[in-house]
Amino acid sequence: MLLLLQNVLYCLLYALLIKCAVKNDGRNCLYFYPKDFLLEAQIRGIADKKIVMKRAKWFMIPFCIIIFVALILIISVWNHVTDLKTAYLQSCLFLVVMNWFDGIVIDRLWVGHSKIWHIEGMEGIPYVKSWKTVLIKRGVATVLYLVVALVVAEIVVLLGKI
């Protein structure tokens, strides 16, 4: 039950960070949109790709740091995990849940049904990722996160030795 609560809180942190970045205007996070959408936004004079990609770096670096530090703290401090197997299994659980949460809840539901993500002047250009794209991307990311989980688990074990 505790792991369920922690996963919910972890996903809420994830969504809150994205909400802080997007504020109330999808133009603040054009780097999340499909590449074709971004290119069309540049053609229509709504965005400058260089500026958008610069913003992406300014958001993604602190975002990743916060997400991974939170994960490490949950597993090592809150759950008191010190062995590699448990740390790895918990890392896998959190990362895989977060990955699918991002694909289904963020990409499909929130982006697909919230006016925040609709950008004036971009009518007729699809910006919600298709189910096929979400499933493929999340499937590949799941495999990647199984590797990342090992790194997280090693850090948790190292912190347990301190």
N, C-alpha and C positions, 0 to 999 in steps of 0.2 A: 504494500500500500504506500509505503514511503517513497519507493522508486517512482510510482505513478504520480504522486504529488510533485516530486522533484522534476519529472519530465514535463509536467504541465507548467511549472514555474520557469523551467529552462526555455520552453517554447514561448511563453509569455515575454520573457526577457528578449528573445530573438525578435518577436513581433514589435515590441516596444522600441527597440533600437531602430527598426525599419520605419516605424511611425515617426520617430523623432527626426529621421532623415527626410522623409517625404513631406512632413508637416501636413499641409492641406493642398498640395499641388504636385502632381506627378512629374512636372518638369524638374523638380528638385532631385529626382532619382531616375533620370532618363537612362542611366547606365544599366538599370534593371530590365529595360525593354528589349525586345528582339533587335538584332542588328539592323534589319531592314527598316524597322520603325525609326531608329535613330538616324539612319541615312536619309530617310524621307523628311524627318524633322529638320535636318540640316538644309536640305534642298528647299523646304518651305520657309526657311529663315526663322524657325522656332528655336533652334539649338545650334551650337557650335560643337562639333564632335571633340575637338581638343579640350575645350572647357569641361565638357561632360566627362571625359575620361580622367581629367585631373580631379574632378569632384569624386569620381569613383574611388580613386586612390585615397583621397582624404577621408572618405567614409569607410572603405573596406579594411584598411589597416587597423584603425582603432576597433572597428566592429569585430574583426577576427580575434584580436587580442582579448577583448572583453568576453566574447563567447568561449574562448578556450580557457581563459583564467577562471571564469565561472564554472566551467565543467570540471576543471582540476580541483577547485575548491570544494565543489559539491562532493566529489568522490573521495578526496583525501581528508578534508576537514569535517564535513557534515557526516559522511558515511564511515569515516575512520578506516578506510581501506589501505592496507599496506602490502598485500600480496599481488603479484603480477596477474594471475588468472582472474581474480575478482575485479581488479582495476580494468583489465582488458574487457571483460564481459560488460561491466557497467559503462565503459567508454563507448563500446559498440552500441549498446542500447540507446544511450543518449544521442549519439551522433546519427544513428539510423532513424530514430524517431524524429529528430530535428530536420533531417534531410527530407523525409516524406511530408512532414508538417509544412515545410517551405514549399514543396511542389504542389501539394493539394490545397492546404488552407490559404497560404499566401498567394501563390501563382494563379491558382484556378478560382478560388472562392473570393478572396479579398480583392485582388486585382480585377477579376471578372465581374464583380458586382458592386464595387464602390466607385462613386463619382470622383473620388480623390485622384484616381489613376487615369481618368479620362482627360485628355489634353485638347483644349480648344485649338482648332485649326488642323487637327489630325484626323478628322472624320473620315471614315472609309478605310483607314489603315488598321489592320488587326494588331492588337497588342497583347491579347491574352494568349498564352502558350496553349497549343493543342494538347489534348490528353496523350496523344502519341509522343509528342515532344517531352511532356512531363514524365511519362513512364520511362522513356529511354534515358533521359538525363538523370533521373533519380535512381534508376537501376545501375547505371555506370557510377554515379556518385556513391551509392551504397558500397560498392566494391572498394572505391577509393577510401571511404571512411573506415572500412575495416583495417586498412593499413594505418591511417591516421590515428585510430584508436590505440594501436600498439605504441605509438609515440606518446600519446597522452598517458597511457598506463605506465610507461617507463618513468615519466615525470612524477606521477603519483607515487610510485614506489620509491623514487629518489627522495621525495618530500617526506615520506614515511620514515626514512632513515635519519632524518635530521632531528 
